[in-house]
Amino acid sequence: TGDYNGIGFALPANEASFVYKQIVGGGRVRRGYLGIYLQPVRAEFARVYGLPEAKGAIVRDVADQQGPAAKAGIQTNDIITGFNGQTVANAQDLINKVAATGVGETIELTYLRETNNKLEERKASVSVGERPANRPSLGDEERERGPEEQNRRKSSVEGTSGGATERPTLGLKVSELTPQLAAERKVSGTRGLLVTNVEPGGLASEAGLDEGAIIQRVNRISVNTIADFQSVVGALKPNDAVVMHVVEPDNGRVLRRIVQFTFQ
């Protein structure tokens, strides 16, 4: 319409300065890079892992095994809580801090690692790399979705609980991941339970869990058999936090992520 009243665009001064200096000095902008995918620590994760508050960035996967984070010893499921002495509020906060760091600079990451069911605080010195030009930030909170699974096995168990009293249900079915199924989905050697059905509008669906995903842990407990799964799910009470570690086959790759929601 040619009328732009009420529309404004803002860029932080420090970001403008960072970009300006790089363009003047080198003709292009270079962004910092760690080579990891991140997810935010939400309230459910904090409750399950006994964290004092829902802050930090979970390493859901190490995407670049030759990247800066991997070389510094950062692993999948580490929880990054500090960057050069500053608190990491969430995944996006860490992404911003890394992107604004000069390539080649050494930074210190503070992180938590689960060892023998306890979280240990560790530190790592990381030499920040340069983000590849042909890919987005490896710290993207958006998960990649694989193709929709079409085949469903008849032998399955519902991730629900029956009984006379009303209680929440997960709204999904799982079956044990046999060696044959693992080979068919190109995830040989992977352990866990295959999600064979997700009820539309149910808790699992709303949390973003898809058919074909493989659940490996629920609330810090490994689930390799139907009995394992029933034991964990059967113990859940309304308003309990649920944290699932899952992997998802995607065109020959295995994508890892964490599903966080409340049992209600």
C-alpha positions in Angstrom: 0.0 0.0 0.0 3.0 2.3 0.4 2.0 3.0 4.0 4.5 1.7 6.6 3.2 3.5 9.7 3.6 1.6 12.9 6.2 -0.8 11.5 9.7 -0.7 13.0 12.9 -2.7 12.7 15.5 -2.8 15.4 19.0 -4.3 15.6 21.0 -4.3 18.9 23.9 -1.8 18.7 26.5 -4.4 19.7 25.3 -6.7 16.9 25.5 -3.9 14.4 29.0 -3.1 15.6 30.1 -6.8 15.4 28.8 -7.1 11.8 30.2 -3.7 10.7 33.7 -4.4 12.0 33.9 -7.8 10.3 32.7 -6.4 6.9 35.1 -3.5 7.1 38.0 -5.7 8.2 37.5 -8.8 6.1 34.7 -8.2 3.7 32.3 -10.7 5.2 30.7 -11.8 8.5 32.1 -14.9 10.2 29.9 -16.6 12.9 31.1 -18.7 15.7 30.4 -22.4 15.6 30.5 -25.4 18.1 29.1 -28.2 15.9 26.3 -29.3 18.3 22.5 -29.4 18.2 20.8 -27.9 21.3 17.5 -28.0 23.2 16.4 -25.7 26.0 16.1 -26.9 29.6 12.4 -26.7 30.4 10.6 -27.0 33.7 10.0 -30.8 33.3 13.7 -31.5 32.6 14.7 -29.4 35.6 12.4 -31.4 37.8 13.5 -34.8 36.6 17.2 -33.9 36.8 17.0 -32.1 40.1 18.1 -28.7 38.7 17.4 -25.6 40.8 15.9 -23.8 37.9 15.0 -24.3 34.2 18.1 -22.8 32.7 20.8 -24.1 30.4 21.1 -25.8 27.0 21.0 -29.5 26.5 23.3 -31.0 23.9 20.8 -33.2 22.1 23.4 -34.4 19.5 27.0 -33.8 18.5 26.5 -33.1 14.8 30.1 -32.6 13.9 32.5 -35.2 15.3 35.4 -33.1 14.2 33.9 -29.8 15.4 35.1 -27.6 18.3 32.7 -29.0 20.9 33.5 -32.6 20.1 37.3 -32.0 20.2 36.8 -30.4 23.6 35.0 -33.5 24.9 31.4 -32.2 24.9 29.0 -35.2 24.5 25.4 -35.8 23.8 23.1 -35.1 26.8 25.6 -32.7 28.5 23.8 -29.7 29.9 25.7 -26.4 29.2 25.1 -23.9 32.0 27.9 -21.4 31.6 29.7 -19.5 28.9 32.9 -17.6 29.9 31.5 -17.3 33.4 28.1 -16.1 32.2 24.9 -18.0 32.9 23.3 -19.7 29.8 19.6 -18.9 30.0 18.5 -21.3 27.3 19.5 -22.8 24.0 19.0 -19.7 22.0 21.0 -17.7 24.5 24.0 -20.0 23.9 23.5 -19.9 20.2 23.7 -16.1 20.3 26.8 -16.1 22.5 28.6 -18.5 20.3 27.6 -16.7 17.1 28.9 -13.4 18.4 32.3 -14.9 19.4 35.2 -14.3 17.1 36.4 -17.4 15.1 39.5 -18.8 16.8 38.7 -17.4 20.2 39.0 -19.8 23.1 36.0 -19.8 25.4 35.2 -21.8 28.6 32.0 -23.8 28.8 30.6 -25.0 32.1 28.4 -28.0 31.8 26.8 -30.9 33.7 27.3 -34.5 32.8 25.3 -37.4 34.2 27.6 -40.0 35.7 26.3 -43.0 37.7 22.9 -41.2 37.9 24.4 -38.0 39.3 25.1 -34.7 37.6 28.8 -33.7 37.8 29.9 -30.1 36.9 32.7 -29.9 34.5 34.5 -27.2 32.4 35.9 -27.3 28.9 38.1 -24.9 26.9 36.8 -24.7 23.4 38.4 -23.0 20.4 35.4 -21.6 18.5 35.2 -22.6 14.8 33.6 -20.9 11.9 30.0 -21.8 11.0 29.8 -23.4 7.6 28.2 -21.1 5.0 25.9 -23.8 3.6 24.1 -24.7 6.8 22.2 -23.0 9.6 23.5 -22.7 13.2 24.3 -26.1 14.7 22.4 -25.2 17.8 19.0 -25.0 16.2 16.2 -25.8 18.5 13.9 -26.9 15.7 14.2 -30.6 15.2 14.4 -32.3 11.8 11.5 -34.6 10.9 12.0 -37.8 9.1 9.5 -39.4 6.7 6.3 -40.6 8.3 6.3 -44.2 9.2 3.6 -46.3 7.5 4.1 -49.8 8.9 2.7 -50.7 12.3 3.3 -53.9 14.2 0.3 -55.7 15.8 2.2 -56.8 18.9 2.3 -53.6 20.9 1.5 -52.1 24.3 -0.3 -48.8 25.0 1.6 -46.2 26.9 -1.5 -45.7 29.0 -2.9 -47.0 32.3 -6.2 -48.5 32.8 -8.2 -48.7 36.0 -11.4 -47.4 37.5 -10.1 -44.0 38.4 -9.5 -41.2 35.9 -5.8 -40.6 35.2 -3.8 -39.2 32.3 -2.6 -41.3 29.4 0.4 -40.9 27.1 -1.6 -41.6 24.0 0.9 -43.9 22.3 1.7 -47.5 21.6 5.2 -49.1 21.6 6.7 -52.4 20.7 10.1 -53.9 21.4 12.8 -53.1 18.8 13.9 -56.4 17.4 17.2 -56.8 15.5 15.1 -57.3 12.3 13.2 -54.0 12.9 16.4 -52.2 13.7 18.0 -53.4 10.5 14.9 -52.4 8.5 15.1 -48.9 9.9 18.8 -48.7 9.5 19.5 -48.3 13.2 21.3 -51.6 13.9 22.8 -51.6 17.4 20.2 -49.1 18.7 18.2 -50.2 21.8 14.9 -49.0 23.0 11.2 -49.2 22.2 9.6 -48.4 18.8 6.7 -46.0 18.8 4.1 -47.7 16.6 1.1 -45.4 17.1 0.6 -41.9 18.3 -2.9 -40.8 19.2 -3.7 -37.4 17.6 -4.2 -34.7 20.2 -2.7 -36.9 23.0 0.1 -36.0 25.3 2.8 -37.7 23.2 1.4 -36.0 20.0 1.3 -32.6 21.6 4.9 -33.0 22.8 6.0 -33.7 19.3 6.6 -37.5 19.4 6.1 -39.2 16.1 5.5 -42.8 15.0 8.8 -44.5 14.1 10.7 -42.8 16.9 12.6 -45.0 19.3 12.3 -44.2 23.0 15.5 -45.1 24.9 15.0 -43.5 28.3 12.1 -42.2 30.3 12.9 -40.1 33.4 16.5 -41.3 33.4 15.5 -45.0 33.2 16.5 -47.1 30.2 13.5 -48.7 28.6 14.5 -51.7 26.4 11.5 -53.9 27.1 7.8 -53.6 27.4 8.1 -54.4 31.1 10.6 -51.5 31.6 8.2 -49.1 29.9 5.2 -50.3 31.8 7.1 -50.0 35.1 8.0 -46.3 34.5 4.7 -45.2 33.0 2.7 -47.1 35.7 4.4 -45.1 38.4 3.6 -41.7 36.9 1.1 -39.5 38.7 -0.9 -36.5 37.4 1.3 -33.4 37.1 4.5 -35.5 37.1 7.3 -34.3 34.7 8.2 -36.6 31.8 11.5 -36.5 30.0 12.0 -39.0 27.1 15.3 -39.5 25.3 14.5 -40.6 21.7 16.2 -41.3 18.4 14.6 -40.9 15.0 15.8 -42.6 11.8 16.0 -40.1 9.0 17.3 -41.2 5.5 20.2 -43.2 6.9 20.9 -40.9 9.8 19.9 -41.1 13.4 18.6 -37.9 15.0 18.6 -37.6 18.7 16.4 -35.3 20.8 14.6 -35.0 24.1 10.9 -34.8 24.6 9.7 -32.9 27.7 6.1 -32.6 28.9 3.9 -32.9 32.0 1.7 -36.0 32.6 -1.7 -34.4 32.9 
